[in-house]
Amino acid sequence: MRTPLAVAGLVALGVCLMANPLFLPVSIGEPDPAYTHTVRPVGEGAVAGIGSPAAGAANGSGGDAVVAYADLDPAARAAFDRARDAPEGGFGVEDPDERVDSLSYPAEPTLGDGLLIVERDGERYELWTRTVEREPDAVVVQHVLVQPIAFLAGFLAVVAGAAVALRGRLGGE
């Protein structure tokens, strides 16, 4: 009588532990936002409806969608220069006070809202600004450590339950 109870308990425990993605991660705290600034040259293809300088002038979309570097406010120019000179093509800040007031930081940038085409010295660049919501550290730890360990423990509990059941059958209990 104890063997079937032990088998059922081990299998139930194992299934619960293996199903941990259903109940983990437990949201702890608010998301941690970061504000990114990225600059890259406008490529050959159209970006958000803007192509090369000649194509922009030909289809009429170049005049109002492109911002001259000199027309950016000083803080936006400083952010543009810093992002363009960064090795990765951009930088991020975590403090909301470090954002540039004249730039918007949407989660999904669109032309004019988080995406500007800036013309500087005859070259056109895409200036992307956006808000990236990162998960709190406790949730990351759950994803990286707790969930895999719980799944492995659950798998081993199911295997142990199967071993106890086989031992009970083979041992004649």
N, C-alpha and C positions, 0 to 999 in steps of 0.2 A: 504494500500500500504506500510506503514511503517513496519508492522509486517512481511511480507515475506522478506523484505530487512534486518530486524534485525535478523531473523532466519538464512538467508543465511550467513550473516556476522559472527554470532556466530559459526555456524557450520564450516565455512571456517577457522576461527581463531582457533577453536578447533582442526581441522584436521592438520593444520600447526604445532601447538604446540605439538600434539601427535606424529607427524612425526619427531620430533627433532633429533632422532638418525641418520637420514639421512643427516643432515647438521651440527650436533655437534658430536664430539668435533672438534673445530677448532684448528689445530696444532699451538701451540705457542712455539717457541723456539726449540732447538735441544733436542733429548733424552738425559737423564742424565745417563751415564754409571756407573756401579759399577763393581768391579773386585772381584770375590769370590774365596776362597780357601777352599776346603773341603777334609777331610781325614776320611776314614772309612776302617775297616778291609775287606779284600777280603773274600766274603762268600763262601759257599760250591759250589755253581754253578759257571760256567765259567763267567767271566766278560770280555767282549771284547776279547774273545778267550783265556783268561788266567784262569786256574783253580787253584787247590791246588798245592803246590810245587811238589808233586809227579807227578801229571798230567802234569804240565808244563815240567818237565824233560822227561816224557815219550813221549809226542807228539812233542818235540823239540821246542816248543814255549816259554819255560821258560827262556832260556839263553839270548836272545837278547831283550826281551820285558820287563824284570824285571830290575830295576835299584837298585843298592845297596845304602843304606842310605849314606854310606861314600863317594860314588861317586857324590852325589849332591853338588853343590857349597854351601858355607856357608849361603848365603841369602835364597836359596831354602830349606836348612835344617832348618833354623829358621822359615820359613813360614810353613813347614811341622809340626814342633813341636808345633807351635802356633795353627794351625788348629786342630791337634790331641788332644791338651789339652783343646781346647775351649769346653764349655758345650754343644753347639749345633753341635759339630763336624766340625766347620769351622768358618771362619771370612771373612769379606769383607772390601775392601778399596775403596774410591771414587777418590782419587787423582792418576792419571796415574803414577806419580813419585814414588808412594809407591808400585808399582808392582815389582815383581822379574824379572830381565832382562833375566835370563836363562830359565824362564818358559813362555809358550805361553798362551794366553787368548782368545781362539776362542769363538764364540757364541754357536757353537755345538761341544763339545769336542769329539775327537776320540782317540784311543790308540796311544800314541806318540805325540799327538797334543791336549794338554789340559787334558789328562788322562795319568798318569804314575802309574805303579805298582812299589811300593817301598818296598824293603825287609829290615827290621830292626829287629835285634835280633831274626832271624828265623821266624818272622811274616811278612806277606805280607799285604800291605795297598794300597788302591786306593787313589791317590792324584789327585783331580779334580781342575782345574783352568779354569775359564770361564769369559766372559764378559756378564753382564746382563744389557740390556738397559731398563731403567725405564722411564716412561712418566713424563714430566714436571708437577710440582705441579698444574699449571693452568688447565691442561687437567684432572687431577685427581679430582679437584674441579668440573669441568664440569660433569664428570661421576657421582659423588656422590651427588651433590646438584642441579646443573642447570637442568640436564636432567630429574630427577624425578619430580622436581617442575614444569617444563614446561609441562611434560606429564599430571600431575594432573590438572594443569590449563586448558590444552586443553580438558581433559575429562569433567571438570566442564563447560567449554564453550559449548561443544556439548550438555550436559544435559540442560544447560540454554536455548540453542536454541530450544531444544525439548519442554521445558516447555513453552517458549514463543509461539511456534507454537500451542501447545495444548490449551493454554489459549486463543489464538486468535480464534481457532475453537469453543471452548466451550463458549466463551464470545460473539460470534457472530460478531466479528469485520470484 
